[in-house]
Amino acid sequence: MTKKIELYIFLFSIFFFGVILFLFEEIFKNNFKNQFLLFVIPLLWPGIAHGSLDLYIAQRLKFIKSKKNLLMFSTLYLLVALSFLLLWFINSELSLFFFLLISIIHFGISDTLNKKNAKFYNFEIFLRGSIPIVLPTVFYEKTTDSIFSILSSENEFSKIVNEHIYVYFMILILFFLKDLFSKKSFKKNDYDQTLIEIFCIFVCFWSFEPLISFSLYFCFLHSIRHLNDEKNILKFSFLKLIKATLPLTFITSFTIVFIYYFLKDFEYAYVSSLFIILSCLTLPHMILVSFSKT
């Protein structure tokens, strides 16, 4: 039932923000700044805040058993983030490719419902994880190119992506459809919801511009599902869950305001700097969570 609630929240968010975007199309169309401001609160919570539970996940995995373990884990966590930041300065295209690849795996593992059939499970992981990365490139190529140009110091990345992304996605869908005809690949009651979820994610990224569609998916399906899963595993009350996520939410809010204060050029320097910093902090989170769910 909880998985259906997550789907209902996602569907409601698509309808709710779809109405807002329809009524105020002239304000939000092709405007990164206004789109970001529209989603800034859900991007903070539940969006970025869902990474607040990493220490609890590490404790659950028994990576942290003492203060010494806590220090070692925190140090390694930050080293991964700093190493990725260094790589970004050395080669932005390689770091962006690496980040997108890890994101595909992370989104797929985190949101996939079916784990009964290992073969089908792997295809569902890569299909689910690929939709947020691939569909914006397919349906909003110019917008995606402009985003890549902000994030990468070179112009070759988007060209390489555009040349290979269609073939990759078509092969993935064909294999997915081939296995989809067998309901034996699914746990009971997961078959219909899996199809509905993948269809809704597809429609979301087809209907809205990249920043909007990703915000809807990231905040109202991916983050909600992660928070709900960990809440149940850790046996937290909703109030305790909120308290556990507040520190990171405040720190992130301060960081966003701080960067915006010093970088007035929102469309370029601000977006680029904010994305790089958050992606560096997100990378160890994605690795940890993906490991915990495999």
N, C-alpha and C positions, 0 to 999 in steps of 0.2 A: 504493500500500500504506500509506503514512504516513497518508493521510486515513482509511483504515479503522481504523488503530490509534487515532486520535483518537476515532472513533465507538465503538470497543470500550471505551475508557477512560470515555467518557460513560455508556455502558450499564452498565458495572460500578459506577460511582459511584451511579447511580440504584438499582441493586439493593442495594448495600452500605448506603447511608444509608437506603434504604427499610426494610431489616430493623431497623436501629437505631431508627428513628422508630416502627416498629410495636411493638418490644419495650418502648420507653420513651415511649409516647405521652403519658402523663400529665405527663411532664417538659417536653416540647417543644411540645405543642399550644397554640397561641395565646400563646406566650411568646417575645417578640422577643429577650429577653436570652439565654435558653438556646439558642435557634436560632443566634444570632450566635456564641456561645461554641463551639457544635458545629462551626462552619465557619471559625473565626477563623484557623486555620493555613492551609487551602487558599485562603482569601480573601487572605492575605498572599502566599503562594507556592503555586501559580502565578498567583493572581488579580491582585492589584495589581502584583506584580513584573513582569508582562508589559509594563508601561509603561516598564521600565528601559532598553529598547532604543531609545528615541526618538532619542537622540543618534546611534546607529549608523544608524538610518533616515535621519536628516537628512544624515549624511555620505554615505550611499549615493545620496541624491537630489541630492548636491552643493550642499546649502544651507550646509554647513560645509566650507570649504577651508583656513581659517587660524584663528588665535586670535581675530582680529577678527570673523570670521564666527561663531565659537563664542559670543563675547560678545553679538553682535547677535541670534543665534538664541535664546540663553538668556533675554535681556532680553525679546524678543518673546513667548516661551513663557510667561514669568511675567506679562507684561502682559495676555495673554489670560485667564489664570487670575484675576488681580486684578480685571480689568474685569468678569468674570462674577460674582465675589464682590460687587463693588459693586452690580451689577444685582440680585443676590439681596436685598440690604438695601433697595434701592429698590422692587422689585416682585418678590416671591417667586413669585407665580403665573406671571408672564411668564418668569422665569428657569427655573422648573421645566418649563414647556411647551417652552421652547427646548432644555433639556437632554434631555428625552425624545425630541424630534424628531431631534436630532443622534445620540442613542443608537440610534434605529431605523436611521438611515442607516449608522452605524458597524458595528453588529452585522450588518446585512445584507451590506454590502460585505466585511467581514472573513471571514464564514463561508460565503458562497455559493461553491459548487463550479463551477457552470456559467457560462461566460463566452463561449460560442460564439454564442448568439443574443442580440443587444442588447435586443430587446423583452422576451423571457422573463427575461433577466438582471435587468432593472429590477424586474419583478414579484417575482422570487425575493428580491431585496434587501429590498423592503418587506414581504414576507410573513415572511421569517426575522426581520427586525428588529422587526416588529410583535408577534410572538408573546410575547416576554418582557414587553412593555408592555401588550398588550391582554388576554391570557388571564387574568392575575391579576384584572383589573377585571371580566371576565365571570364567572369562577367563584368569586372570593372578594371580592365587592364591598365587604362591610363591613370586611374586613381591609385592603383597598386604600384605602378611605376613611379609615381610622384612620391609615395611613401618610402619605397626602396631608395630613391635618390636622396631623401632626407637622412636615412639611416646608414647608407653606405657611401664611402668616399669615391667609389668607382661607379661606372654606369653599366658594367658588364653583367652584374648580378641579375637584374631583371630580364636581360636578354637571354641568359642561360636558362632561367626559370621558365620563361615563355616558350622556349624551344622544346623543352622536355616535359613540361607539366601535363600537357594534354594526353600524351602517350601513357605516362605513369598512371594518371587517374582513370583512363579508359580500361587499362589492363586490370587495375584494382577492382573496378566496378564489375567487370566481366567475371572475374574469379569469385567475387562476393555473390553475384547473382546465381552463379553455378551452384554454390553451396547453400544458397538461401532456400532452395526448393525443398530441402530436407528439414522438417521440423524436429527430427531427432537430434539435430545439432543444438537444440535449445533446452534450457530448463523449462519446466512447466510455467506458463503465464508470461514468459519472457519474449516469446516469438512476436506477438502483436505489438508490444511496447517497443521492442527494438526497431521494428519497421517504422512505427509512428515517429519515434525519436529521430531516426536518421532522415526520414522525410521532412520533419519539421526543421531540423538543422539545415538541411539542403535548401528549403524554402526561405529560411531566414537569411542565409548568405546570398541567395539569388535576389531577394526582394530589397535588401538594404545595402547602402554603401559600406565598404569594408570596416571602418571604425565603428559604425553603428551596429552592424551584424555581429562583429566580434564582441562588442560590449554586452549585447543581449545574451549571446551564448556563454561568454566567460562569467558574467555576473549571475545570471538567472538559471543556468543549468549546471555548468561545471563547478562553480564555487559553492552553490547551494548543495549539490550532491556530495562534494568533499566534506563540507561542514557537517552535513547530516550523517554521513557515514562515520566520521570520527566521533561525533556526539554519541552515537549509539555504541560504538566500540569502547569509548572511554566512560560511558554511562554518565555523561554530563547532563545536568539540567540545562534548559535554554538560557537561564540567567548566568550560570557558570560558563557556558559557551561564550556569551557576550563578554563577560569579564576577561576571559582568556584571550580574546581577540582585540580588546581595546588598546593595549600598549602599541602594537604594530600599526594599528589604524592611526593613532595620534602621531607616531613617528613619521609615517608615510605622508600624512596631511601636512606636517611641518616641512618635510622635504619638498613637496610639490609647491608650497607657497614660497619657500626659500629660493628654489630654482627659478620660479616665475618672477620673483622680485629682481633677480640679477640678470635675467635673460628676457628682455622685452620682446624680442623677435619670436613670437609664439609659433608661427608656422614652421620655423626651421630649427633654430638653436634650441628652443625650449622643448619641442617635441623630441628632437634627437637626443638631447641630454637626459630627459626624463625616461625615455625608452631604454637607453643604454644602462642607466643606473638601476632601473627596476628589473631589467632582464638579467643583469649580473646577480642581483639578489634572488631572482626567481629560479635561476639555473640549479643551485643546490637543492632548492625546494622540490623542483620537478624530479631530480634524480632520487631524492629521498622517498618521495611519495610513490614514484613508479616502482622503486625497489620494494616498498612495503606492501604493494598490491600484487606482486608477481609470485 
